Amino acid sequence: MMRGGGMGNMQNMMKQMQKMQKKMAEAQEELGQQKIEGTAGGGMVTVIVTGHKEVVDVQIKPEAVDPDDVEMLQDLVLAAVNDALKKADELTNNTMGQFTKGMNLPF
């Protein structure tokens, strides 16, 4: 005769969920420490963001600075930021995706 199926399973599930949440929190924290580089104009502009999409550094090579063409520089900065953010998104999806894979969570 099988005993204690109901409650034990429930507690087990809760334990698993707590473990998972802890791992997810750790992964989130690690993402915040990652530095992701986005570039534009063949490296004329480089933007560094964290896995939490916080811009931490912007580097602009002197030759990218043309007083007569500020728009080009703005475009390069925009492109570099977007490049970095896109990579940050991919990193986040890869990192956090491992947690949602085995679970059929509706997202």
Summary of the structure (lengths in Angstrom):
residues: 107
radius of gyration: 21.8
end to end distance: 39.9
largest distance: 85.2
contacts: 275
relative contact order: 0.15
helix: 60%
strand: 17%
